[in-house]
């Protein structure tokens, strides 16, 4: 099926280049994959062609505050996989966290690197394989779950990722498995190729009454311009607990769009912390389905922005079952001419009872030119629920500054202490101590850089 010539009724120049790249990918890059995924890809690229990039400035509420025309206008080409590229250990180590003995699977420019990965010490009951390998060895399982939790029919970037999905990670947690140490999924972009795009795909399946921690991180080795379009699907088994930490530390010229979709079974608990510490133009969509009774989620996030960085977090929690709980806290620290967007929706469906949900978004503006747009929202179609939300944007408390300086701190130290304290609540919600300490140090270093550069005032 030649999509690029078969559906020209909707195609623009922006979409057309991806349709042409798709034809080449199907003929050359994915010829050995199962027939079912070829059909899935063709359905997804057809849907992308109908949807197009969400660039309209009117009637486009979901993207009202984030202009992705720079993504649509740039001629991004699929990255040439660099799995065999030899990287100095320090380059990789600086983008890892915590204990060097933790298991990790590494992807370089979108392709699994066996040389850089370390999966020999996986906790009992935990399996991690590359998606490209899993399509061969676990084809029936992938077919059962892929594109089920992150539907591509209504979201253009998910459709585009699904069309080009080939490599990424399959993480399986067996029934009853208790994994004390995290598994790290590391997606590296070398930047050696300008204007490239990668499509990481992650599928996490947690078994009944299991408990595990997964760190999913994105980093770059230099300041090149590239586009990462990532999709993660999580299916939680009944009574399972997953601590999921996503870290984005990409180039400040990079474009990063992620869609993370979670489906909770009865009694399952999904706990996430999303950390945006890089990127030029970033959009994170996090969708959690509270689909069975007794499930819960805790969704926290921290974003640190300066210069002209733009980060947009869209978080939707959909309660379709009774006796479910959700807690959400996002915080942003903005300097320079940066811009953040937060939209949080909590939905309680008709007839659903005994839901307890709350959300908060707070932003600390260190510059008069920084801007934060925040839009918490509730869609409640039932009455026996307890829900609350709040949002705040403001500059540093002058009274608190005066107090600290009156106790002997100079202005720089007082500002650093207050700024670091603002981020502490989110950092402290990280359950793993080694990872929490690593994140705290990264945040501390970044704030110190801002102060030394004279950005913070």
C-alpha positions as CSV (number, residue, x, y, z in Angstrom):
1,X,0.0,0.0,0.0
2,X,1.6,3.3,-1.1
3,X,0.1,5.7,1.4
4,X,1.8,8.7,0.1
5,X,-0.1,8.5,-3.2
6,X,-3.2,6.8,-2.0
7,X,-4.7,9.5,0.3
8,X,-3.7,12.9,-1.1
9,X,-7.0,14.5,-0.2
10,X,-5.7,15.6,3.2
11,X,-2.0,15.6,2.7
12,X,0.0,18.8,3.1
13,X,3.7,19.3,2.5
14,X,4.3,18.7,6.2
15,X,2.6,15.4,6.3
16,X,3.7,14.3,2.8
17,X,7.4,14.0,3.8
18,X,6.4,11.5,6.6
19,X,4.3,9.5,4.2
20,X,7.2,9.2,1.8
21,X,9.5,8.2,4.6
22,X,6.9,5.6,5.7
23,X,6.9,3.9,2.3
24,X,10.7,3.6,2.5
25,X,10.5,2.3,6.1
26,X,8.0,-0.4,5.2
27,X,10.0,-1.5,2.2
28,X,13.4,-1.5,3.7
29,X,13.6,-0.9,7.5
30,X,10.9,-3.3,8.7
31,X,10.6,-6.1,6.1
32,X,11.2,-8.9,8.6
33,X,8.4,-7.9,11.0
34,X,5.2,-9.8,11.3
35,X,2.3,-9.1,8.9
36,X,0.0,-7.9,11.7
37,X,2.3,-5.0,12.6
38,X,2.6,-3.9,9.0
39,X,-1.2,-3.7,8.9
40,X,-1.2,-1.7,12.1
41,X,1.4,0.7,10.8
42,X,-0.5,1.2,7.6
43,X,-3.7,2.0,9.6
44,X,-1.8,4.4,11.8
45,X,-0.1,6.3,8.9
46,X,-3.5,6.5,7.2
47,X,-5.0,8.0,10.4
48,X,-2.0,10.4,10.7
49,X,-2.7,11.6,7.2
50,X,-6.3,12.4,8.0
51,X,-5.5,14.1,11.4
52,X,-2.4,16.0,10.2
53,X,-0.2,18.0,12.6
54,X,-2.3,20.0,15.1
55,X,-1.0,23.4,13.9
56,X,-4.3,25.3,13.6
57,X,-4.4,28.4,15.8
58,X,-8.2,28.4,16.1
59,X,-10.4,25.6,17.3
60,X,-7.4,23.7,18.6
61,X,-7.9,23.8,22.3
62,X,-5.6,21.0,23.3
63,X,-2.7,22.8,21.6
64,X,-3.8,26.3,22.3
65,X,-0.6,27.4,24.2
66,X,1.9,25.2,22.4
67,X,2.8,26.0,18.8
68,X,4.2,22.9,17.1
69,X,4.6,24.5,13.7
70,X,8.4,24.4,14.1
71,X,8.1,20.6,14.2
72,X,5.8,20.4,11.2
73,X,8.0,22.8,9.2
74,X,11.3,21.0,9.8
75,X,12.3,18.2,7.4
76,X,13.1,15.6,10.0
77,X,14.5,12.4,8.6
78,X,14.4,9.0,10.3
79,X,17.6,8.6,12.3
80,X,20.2,6.1,11.1
81,X,20.5,3.7,14.0
82,X,23.8,4.0,15.9
83,X,23.6,0.8,18.0
84,X,27.1,-0.2,17.1
85,X,28.5,3.3,17.7
86,X,31.3,3.2,20.3
87,X,30.7,5.7,23.0
88,X,33.1,6.6,25.7
89,X,31.8,5.2,29.1
90,X,31.8,8.7,30.7
91,X,29.3,9.9,28.0
92,X,26.9,7.2,28.9
93,X,27.5,7.2,32.6
94,X,26.7,10.8,33.0
95,X,23.2,10.1,31.8
96,X,22.6,7.2,34.2
97,X,21.4,7.3,37.8
98,X,22.0,5.8,41.1
99,X,23.8,2.5,41.5
100,X,25.9,1.6,38.5
101,X,24.9,-2.1,39.0
102,X,21.2,-1.4,38.1
103,X,20.0,-3.1,35.0
104,X,19.7,-0.9,32.0
105,X,18.7,-1.2,28.3
106,X,20.1,1.5,26.1
107,X,19.0,2.7,22.7
108,X,21.2,5.0,20.6
109,X,19.5,7.1,17.9
110,X,16.5,4.8,18.2
111,X,18.2,1.4,18.0
112,X,18.9,-1.1,20.8
113,X,22.6,-1.2,21.8
114,X,23.6,-4.6,23.3
115,X,27.1,-3.3,24.0
116,X,25.9,-0.4,26.2
117,X,23.1,-2.3,27.9
118,X,23.5,-4.3,31.1
119,X,20.7,-6.8,31.7
120,X,22.5,-9.7,33.3
121,X,21.5,-8.7,36.8
122,X,17.8,-8.3,36.3
123,X,15.7,-8.9,39.4
124,X,13.9,-12.2,39.6
125,X,10.6,-12.1,37.8
126,X,11.6,-9.1,35.6
127,X,12.1,-9.5,31.8
128,X,13.4,-6.7,29.6
129,X,13.9,-7.1,25.8
130,X,14.1,-4.8,22.9
131,X,10.9,-4.3,21.0
132,X,12.5,-5.3,17.7
133,X,13.5,-8.6,19.3
134,X,10.1,-9.0,21.0
135,X,8.3,-8.7,17.7
136,X,10.0,-12.0,16.8
137,X,10.0,-13.8,20.1
138,X,6.9,-12.4,21.8
139,X,4.8,-11.5,18.8
140,X,1.5,-12.7,20.1
141,X,1.9,-10.8,23.4
142,X,2.9,-7.6,21.6
143,X,-0.1,-8.0,19.3
144,X,-2.4,-8.4,22.3
145,X,-1.3,-5.2,23.9
146,X,0.3,-2.8,21.4
147,X,-1.9,0.2,20.5
148,X,-4.6,-0.9,22.9
149,X,-3.9,1.6,25.7
150,X,-2.5,4.4,23.5
151,X,-5.0,4.6,20.7
152,X,-3.8,6.4,17.6
153,X,-7.2,7.2,16.2
154,X,-7.4,10.7,17.8
155,X,-3.8,11.7,18.5
156,X,-1.6,12.6,15.5
157,X,1.8,12.1,17.3
158,X,0.7,8.7,18.6
159,X,-0.4,7.7,15.1
160,X,2.9,8.8,13.7
161,X,4.8,6.8,16.4
162,X,2.7,3.8,15.8
163,X,3.3,4.0,12.0
164,X,7.1,3.9,12.6
165,X,7.2,1.7,15.7
166,X,10.0,-0.8,15.4
167,X,12.4,-0.6,18.4
168,X,12.0,0.2,22.0
169,X,11.5,-1.8,25.2
170,X,9.2,-4.5,26.4
171,X,9.2,-4.8,30.2
172,X,7.3,-7.6,31.9
173,X,6.9,-8.0,35.7
174,X,5.8,-11.5,36.6
175,X,2.9,-12.2,39.0
176,X,4.0,-11.8,42.6
177,X,7.5,-10.5,41.6
178,X,9.0,-7.9,44.0
179,X,11.9,-6.0,42.3
180,X,13.8,-3.9,44.8
181,X,16.2,-2.3,42.3
182,X,15.0,-0.1,39.3
183,X,15.3,-1.0,35.7
184,X,16.6,1.9,33.6
185,X,15.4,2.4,30.0
186,X,17.8,4.9,28.4
187,X,17.2,6.5,25.1
188,X,20.2,8.4,23.8
189,X,20.5,10.8,20.9
190,X,24.0,11.4,19.7
191,X,23.2,14.5,17.8
192,X,25.7,13.5,15.1
193,X,22.9,13.7,12.5
194,X,21.1,17.0,12.2
195,X,17.3,17.1,12.0
196,X,16.5,13.5,12.7
197,X,13.5,11.9,14.3
198,X,13.2,8.8,16.5
199,X,10.1,6.9,17.6
200,X,10.8,5.1,20.9
201,X,8.1,2.7,21.9
202,X,7.8,1.2,25.4
203,X,5.3,-1.5,26.7
204,X,5.2,-2.2,30.4
205,X,3.1,-5.1,31.7
206,X,2.9,-5.7,35.5
207,X,1.7,-9.0,36.8
208,X,-0.8,-9.6,39.7
209,X,0.5,-8.4,43.1
210,X,3.9,-7.4,41.7
211,X,6.0,-4.4,42.6
212,X,8.7,-2.8,40.5
213,X,10.4,0.5,39.6
214,X,11.1,1.6,36.0
215,X,13.2,4.7,35.1
216,X,12.6,5.9,31.5
217,X,15.0,8.6,30.5
218,X,15.9,10.6,27.4
219,X,19.3,12.3,27.0
220,X,21.6,13.7,24.4
221,X,25.4,13.8,23.9
222,X,25.5,17.3,22.4
223,X,23.3,20.3,21.6
224,X,22.1,19.2,18.1
225,X,18.5,19.7,16.8
226,X,16.4,16.6,16.6
227,X,12.9,15.3,17.3
228,X,11.8,12.5,19.7
229,X,8.3,11.2,19.4
230,X,7.8,8.6,22.2
231,X,4.9,6.4,23.2
232,X,4.7,4.4,26.4
233,X,1.9,2.0,27.2
234,X,1.4,0.5,30.7
235,X,-1.0,-2.2,31.7
236,X,-1.2,-2.7,35.4
237,X,-2.1,-6.1,36.8
238,X,-4.5,-6.4,39.7
239,X,-2.9,-5.4,43.0
240,X,0.4,-4.5,41.4
241,X,2.5,-1.4,42.2
242,X,4.6,0.4,39.7
243,X,6.9,3.3,40.5
244,X,7.5,5.0,37.1
245,X,10.0,7.8,36.7
246,X,10.4,9.7,33.4
247,X,13.4,12.0,33.0
248,X,13.9,14.3,30.0
249,X,17.4,15.8,29.7
250,X,17.6,16.5,26.0
251,X,19.3,19.3,24.0
252,X,17.8,22.7,24.4
253,X,17.4,22.7,20.6
254,X,15.5,19.4,20.7
255,X,11.8,18.7,20.2
256,X,10.2,16.1,22.5
257,X,6.7,14.8,22.3
258,X,5.6,11.9,24.6
259,X,2.4,10.1,25.1
260,X,2.2,7.9,28.2
261,X,-1.0,5.9,28.6
262,X,-1.8,3.8,31.7
263,X,-4.6,1.3,32.3
264,X,-5.1,0.3,36.0
265,X,-6.6,-3.0,37.1
266,X,-8.4,-3.5,40.4
267,X,-6.3,-2.6,43.4
268,X,-3.3,-1.5,41.2
269,X,-1.2,1.5,42.2
270,X,0.6,3.6,39.6
271,X,3.0,6.2,41.0
272,X,4.9,8.5,38.6
273,X,7.3,11.4,38.7
274,X,7.9,13.3,35.5
275,X,11.1,15.4,35.4
276,X,11.7,17.9,32.6
277,X,15.3,19.2,32.9
278,X,16.1,19.9,29.2
279,X,14.5,20.2,25.8
280,X,13.6,23.2,23.7
281,X,10.0,22.5,22.8
282,X,8.4,19.7,25.0
283,X,4.9,18.3,25.2
284,X,4.0,15.5,27.6
285,X,0.7,13.8,27.5
286,X,0.0,11.5,30.5
287,X,-3.3,9.6,30.4
288,X,-4.3,7.3,33.3
289,X,-7.5,5.2,33.1
290,X,-8.8,4.3,36.6
291,X,-10.7,1.4,35.1
292,X,-11.4,-1.0,38.0
293,X,-12.3,-0.6,41.7
294,X,-9.7,0.1,44.3
295,X,-7.0,1.3,41.9
296,X,-5.0,4.5,42.6
297,X,-2.4,6.8,41.1
298,X,0.0,9.5,42.3
299,X,1.2,11.7,39.5
300,X,3.9,14.2,40.3
301,X,6.1,16.4,38.1
302,X,8.9,18.9,38.2
303,X,10.0,21.1,35.3
304,X,13.0,23.5,35.3
305,X,13.1,26.0,32.5
306,X,15.3,28.9,31.4
307,X,16.2,30.7,28.2
308,X,13.4,30.2,25.7
309,X,12.5,26.6,26.7
310,X,8.8,25.6,26.4
311,X,7.3,22.7,28.3
312,X,3.7,21.6,28.1
313,X,2.2,19.0,30.5
314,X,-1.2,17.6,29.8
315,X,-2.4,15.2,32.4
316,X,-5.8,13.4,32.3
317,X,-7.1,11.0,34.9
318,X,-10.3,9.2,33.9
319,X,-12.3,7.5,36.6
320,X,-14.5,4.9,35.1
321,X,-14.8,2.8,38.3
322,X,-15.8,3.6,41.8
323,X,-13.6,3.5,44.9
324,X,-10.6,5.0,43.1
325,X,-8.1,7.6,44.3
326,X,-5.8,10.0,42.5
327,X,-3.3,12.7,43.7
328,X,-1.5,15.0,41.4
329,X,1.2,17.6,42.1
330,X,3.2,19.4,39.4
331,X,5.7,22.2,40.1
332,X,7.7,24.4,37.7
333,X,10.7,26.8,38.2
334,X,11.0,29.2,35.3
335,X,13.7,31.7,34.5
336,X,14.7,33.7,31.4
337,X,12.0,33.9,28.7
338,X,10.8,30.4,29.3
339,X,7.2,29.3,29.1
340,X,5.3,26.4,30.8
341,X,1.8,25.1,30.2
342,X,-0.1,22.8,32.5
343,X,-3.5,21.3,31.8
344,X,-4.9,18.8,34.2
345,X,-8.3,17.1,33.8
346,X,-9.9,14.8,36.3
347,X,-12.9,13.0,34.9
348,X,-15.5,11.2,37.0
349,X,-18.0,9.3,34.8
350,X,-21.7,9.1,35.4
351,X,-22.7,6.7,38.1
352,X,-19.2,6.4,39.6
353,X,-19.1,6.8,43.4
354,X,-16.6,7.2,46.2
355,X,-13.8,8.9,44.2
356,X,-11.2,10.9,46.0
357,X,-9.1,13.0,43.7
358,X,-7.0,16.2,43.9
359,X,-4.6,18.1,41.7
360,X,-2.2,21.1,42.3
361,X,0.1,23.0,39.9
362,X,2.5,25.6,41.3
363,X,5.0,27.8,39.4
364,X,7.9,29.8,40.7
365,X,8.8,32.6,38.3
366,X,12.4,33.8,38.7
367,X,12.2,36.3,35.8
368,X,9.7,39.0,34.8
369,X,9.8,37.6,31.3
370,X,8.9,34.0,32.2
371,X,5.3,32.8,31.7
372,X,3.3,30.0,33.1
373,X,-0.2,29.1,31.8
374,X,-2.1,26.7,34.1
375,X,-5.5,25.2,33.6
376,X,-6.7,22.6,36.1
377,X,-10.1,21.2,35.3
378,X,-12.7,18.8,36.6
379,X,-15.4,16.9,34.7
380,X,-17.6,15.4,37.3
381,X,-20.8,13.6,36.3
382,X,-21.6,12.1,39.7
383,X,-22.2,13.4,43.2
384,X,-20.7,11.1,45.8
385,X,-17.1,12.2,45.2
386,X,-14.4,14.3,46.9
387,X,-12.4,16.3,44.5
388,X,-10.3,19.5,44.7
389,X,-7.8,21.4,42.7
390,X,-5.6,24.5,42.9
391,X,-3.1,26.5,40.9
392,X,-0.6,29.2,41.7
393,X,2.0,31.3,39.9
394,X,4.2,33.9,41.5
395,X,7.7,35.2,42.2
396,X,9.9,34.5,45.2
397,X,8.5,35.6,48.6
398,X,10.3,38.8,49.6
399,X,9.5,38.2,53.2
400,X,11.1,34.8,53.2
401,X,14.2,36.3,51.4
402,X,14.4,39.0,54.0
403,X,14.2,36.4,56.8
404,X,17.0,34.3,55.4
405,X,19.2,37.3,54.7
406,X,18.6,38.6,58.2
407,X,20.0,35.3,59.5
408,X,23.3,35.9,57.7
409,X,22.7,34.4,54.2
410,X,23.7,36.5,51.2
411,X,21.2,37.1,48.4
412,X,22.5,34.4,46.1
413,X,22.4,31.7,48.8
414,X,19.0,32.7,50.1
415,X,17.5,32.5,46.6
416,X,19.1,29.1,46.0
417,X,17.7,27.8,49.3
418,X,14.2,29.0,48.6
419,X,14.3,27.8,45.0
420,X,15.6,24.4,46.0
421,X,13.0,24.1,48.8
422,X,10.2,24.8,46.2
423,X,11.3,21.7,44.3
424,X,11.9,19.5,47.3
425,X,8.3,18.3,47.7
426,X,8.3,16.6,44.3
427,X,11.9,15.3,44.6
428,X,11.0,13.8,48.0
429,X,8.1,11.8,46.5
430,X,10.7,9.6,44.6
431,X,10.6,6.4,46.6
432,X,14.1,5.0,45.6
433,X,16.7,6.7,47.8
434,X,19.6,6.5,45.3
435,X,17.6,7.8,42.4
436,X,16.1,10.6,44.6
437,X,19.6,11.7,45.6
438,X,20.8,11.7,42.0
439,X,17.8,13.8,40.9
440,X,18.4,16.2,43.8
441,X,22.0,16.7,42.8
442,X,21.0,17.3,39.1
443,X,18.5,19.9,40.2
444,X,21.0,21.5,42.6
445,X,23.6,21.7,39.8
446,X,21.2,23.3,37.4
447,X,20.0,25.9,39.8
448,X,23.6,26.7,40.6
449,X,24.4,27.2,36.9
450,X,21.5,29.6,36.6
451,X,22.8,31.7,39.5
452,X,26.4,31.7,38.1
453,X,25.1,32.7,34.7
454,X,23.2,35.6,36.3
455,X,19.8,34.4,35.1
456,X,18.3,34.3,38.6
457,X,17.6,37.5,40.3
